[in-house]
Amino acid sequence: MNFRPVERDSADVNITPLIDVVFLLLIFFMVSTTFQKEAELQVQLPESTTRTIDQNETPIEIVINPVGSYFVGGQELLNSDVATLRAALIQVTEGRVDRPVVIRGDSRAPLQAMVTVMDVVGQLGLVKMSIATSQINEQQ
């Protein structure tokens, strides 16, 4: 029997690959992180002013009801599709981009419906666009 002590190598933990991985993760997070200061933005909202529309030109009136349906010139559109709204506006404007447009949206109407109308009006080049509002009655 051989009772000599067996010499074993000491168990060294090599942490060099661990440090390499940590540095790579640190570099990845530094590169992919965006720093935005949104909370510090000071935005001054515009105020509305009353302006009269030329009396010799009747504006095109687009109404959005609480459900999100569109009415162009008093006529309800078949559906609330962008293509239908675009076709109706092209027909009503007769290709003239100088016609004024008044958008009357119900306060309970979906915001997407209002944005869609403004987007289509802008794409058609109608620059005389206004949004109809009512005055707030402060006497209660």
C-alpha positions in Angstrom: 0.0 0.0 0.0 1.2 3.4 -0.9 0.5 5.9 1.9 2.5 8.7 0.6 0.7 12.0 0.6 -0.6 13.1 -2.8 0.3 16.6 -3.7 -2.6 18.4 -5.3 -2.5 21.6 -7.1 -4.0 24.5 -5.2 -7.4 25.4 -6.5 -7.1 29.0 -7.9 -10.1 30.8 -9.2 -9.3 32.8 -12.2 -11.6 35.8 -12.2 -10.1 37.5 -15.3 -13.0 36.2 -17.6 -15.5 37.4 -15.1 -14.0 40.9 -15.1 -14.0 40.9 -18.9 -17.7 40.0 -19.0 -18.6 42.6 -16.4 -16.7 45.3 -18.4 -18.4 44.2 -21.6 -21.9 44.5 -19.9 -20.9 47.9 -18.5 -19.9 49.1 -22.0 -23.1 47.7 -23.5 -25.4 49.5 -21.0 -23.5 52.7 -21.3 -23.8 52.7 -25.1 -27.5 51.6 -25.2 -28.7 54.0 -22.5 -30.3 57.3 -23.6 -30.3 60.2 -21.2 -33.3 62.5 -21.6 -34.3 65.4 -19.5 -38.1 65.4 -20.2 -39.0 66.6 -16.8 -37.1 69.8 -17.2 -38.8 70.9 -20.4 -40.8 74.1 -20.0 -43.7 74.3 -22.5 -45.8 77.3 -22.9 -49.1 76.3 -24.4 -50.6 78.6 -27.1 -53.7 80.7 -26.4 -56.6 80.8 -28.8 -57.6 84.0 -30.4 -60.8 84.9 -32.2 -60.4 85.4 -35.9 -63.1 85.9 -38.5 -63.2 83.9 -41.7 -63.7 85.6 -45.0 -67.4 86.0 -45.5 -67.2 85.5 -49.2 -66.0 82.0 -48.8 -68.0 79.4 -46.8 -65.7 77.0 -44.8 -65.8 73.3 -45.2 -67.2 72.0 -41.9 -66.0 68.6 -40.6 -67.9 67.3 -37.6 -66.8 64.4 -35.4 -69.5 63.0 -33.1 -68.9 61.2 -29.8 -68.7 57.8 -31.5 -66.0 59.0 -33.9 -68.1 59.2 -37.1 -67.3 61.9 -39.6 -69.7 64.4 -41.1 -68.4 66.5 -44.1 -70.6 69.4 -45.1 -73.5 68.0 -43.1 -73.4 64.5 -44.8 -72.4 61.5 -42.7 -69.6 59.4 -44.3 -70.3 55.7 -44.8 -67.4 54.7 -42.5 -64.6 56.3 -40.5 -61.9 55.2 -42.9 -59.1 57.5 -43.9 -59.7 56.8 -47.6 -63.4 57.7 -47.3 -62.6 60.9 -45.5 -59.9 61.8 -48.1 -62.3 61.1 -51.0 -65.0 63.2 -49.4 -62.7 66.1 -48.8 -61.3 66.0 -52.4 -64.9 66.0 -53.7 -66.0 69.0 -51.5 -62.8 71.1 -52.1 -62.9 70.5 -55.8 -59.1 70.6 -55.9 -58.8 74.1 -54.3 -56.4 74.2 -51.4 -57.2 77.7 -50.4 -60.7 76.7 -48.9 -61.0 77.2 -45.2 -61.7 74.1 -43.1 -63.4 74.1 -39.7 -63.2 71.0 -37.5 -65.9 70.6 -34.9 -65.1 67.7 -32.6 -67.2 66.6 -29.7 -65.3 66.7 -26.4 -66.1 63.0 -25.9 -64.9 62.1 -29.4 -61.8 59.9 -29.6 -58.6 61.8 -30.0 -57.5 59.5 -32.8 -60.5 60.7 -34.9 -59.4 64.3 -34.5 -55.8 63.5 -35.3 -56.9 61.6 -38.4 -59.0 64.5 -39.7 -56.1 67.0 -39.1 -53.7 64.6 -40.8 -55.9 64.1 -43.9 -56.5 67.9 -44.1 -52.7 68.5 -43.9 -52.0 65.9 -46.5 -54.4 67.5 -49.0 -52.6 70.8 -48.5 -55.5 72.7 -46.9 -53.7 75.2 -44.8 -56.6 77.3 -43.6 -57.6 74.9 -40.9 -59.3 75.9 -37.6 -60.7 74.0 -34.7 -64.1 75.2 -33.4 -64.3 75.6 -29.6 -66.9 76.9 -27.2 -66.3 79.5 -24.5 -66.1 78.3 -21.0 -68.9 79.7 -18.9 -67.2 80.7 -15.6 -70.4 81.9 -14.0 -72.0 79.1 -12.0 
